[in-house]
């Protein structure tokens, strides 16, 4: 677990960790390491992993988010008027850009797809950061989650547990995040924040 001093550094946008590549303080080296992890996950049979590399298109995100799912967990819920409503059950992984830590939880994503062009015309999904109770995985996805945990371990990422990061932050600070108001910060907000 990270100390208060380390958490404060993360809030300031500084890297912590004494293992490669975080010990270098080089953002490009860290992103390259995360990209290697991403490609390793995508080599799993029948698995698709999508990543948000560009800070969700605005602001700064202290993490990169992966959404990983097995092809068998994609389900067409409804089909009419030339469109399909698709539900995808998978695993969200948030990987810190600033420390060798990650969190993992289950998510469902939805999209409407034009049958003729196979183009997604709308969609929706959640975030495991808006509520720590999302850091759970159903029995159906547990084996898949265990595979992903092993890969994270191979890449020297510590998987943070909900009971540790859902604790209130023990010091006063200002975190540039959209997930929680100032006086309600949790430890996870110091590690995984997004300034929109």
Long-range contacts (C-beta under 8 A, 24 or more apart in sequence): 1-160, 1-164, 2-99, 2-101, 2-187, 2-190, 2-191, 4-170, 4-171, 6-99, 7-169, 7-171, 7-187, 7-190, 7-191, 8-171, 8-173, 8-190, 9-98, 10-62, 10-96, 10-98, 10-99, 10-190, 10-191, 11-173, 11-175, 11-190, 11-193, 13-60, 13-62, 13-98, 14-98, 15-98, 15-99, 16-98, 16-99, 17-99, 17-100, 19-100, 19-156, 20-156, 22-98, 22-99, 22-100, 27-97, 30-97, 31-64, 31-97, 33-155, 34-64, 34-95, 34-97, 36-155, 37-95, 37-151, 37-152, 37-155, 37-157, 38-66, 40-151, 40-154, 40-155, 41-66, 41-68, 41-148, 41-151, 44-147, 46-70, 46-71, 46-72, 47-71, 47-144, 55-194, 56-194, 56-196, 58-196, 59-176, 59-194, 59-195, 59-196, 60-176, 60-194, 60-195, 61-97, 61-193, 61-194, 61-195, 62-96, 62-97, 62-98, 62-191, 62-192, 62-193, 62-194, 63-94, 63-95, 63-96, 63-97, 63-191, 63-192, 63-194, 64-94, 64-95, 64-97, 65-92, 65-93, 65-94, 65-95, 65-127, 66-92, 66-93, 66-94, 66-95, 67-91, 67-92, 67-107, 67-109, 67-125, 68-92, 68-93, 68-144, 68-148, 70-144, 73-141, 79-115, 82-114, 82-115, 82-116, 83-112, 83-113, 83-114, 83-115, 83-121, 84-112, 84-113, 84-115, 85-110, 85-111, 85-112, 86-110, 86-111, 86-112, 86-113, 89-140, 89-141, 90-141, 91-137, 91-141, 91-144, 91-145, 91-148, 92-127, 92-128, 92-134, 93-148, 93-152, 94-128, 94-129, 94-192, 95-157, 96-191, 96-192, 98-191, 99-191, 100-156, 100-157, 100-158, 101-157, 101-158, 101-159, 101-160, 101-191, 102-152, 102-157, 102-158, 102-159, 102-160, 103-128, 103-135, 103-159, 103-160, 103-165, 103-188, 103-192, 104-128, 104-135, 104-137, 104-145, 104-148, 104-149, 104-152, 104-159, 105-134, 105-135, 105-136, 105-137, 106-134, 106-136, 106-137, 106-138, 106-141, 106-145, 107-134, 127-179, 129-179, 129-188, 129-189, 129-192, 129-194, 130-179, 132-162, 132-165, 132-166, 132-186, 132-188, 133-162, 135-161, 135-162, 135-165, 135-166, 136-162, 160-188, 160-191, 165-191
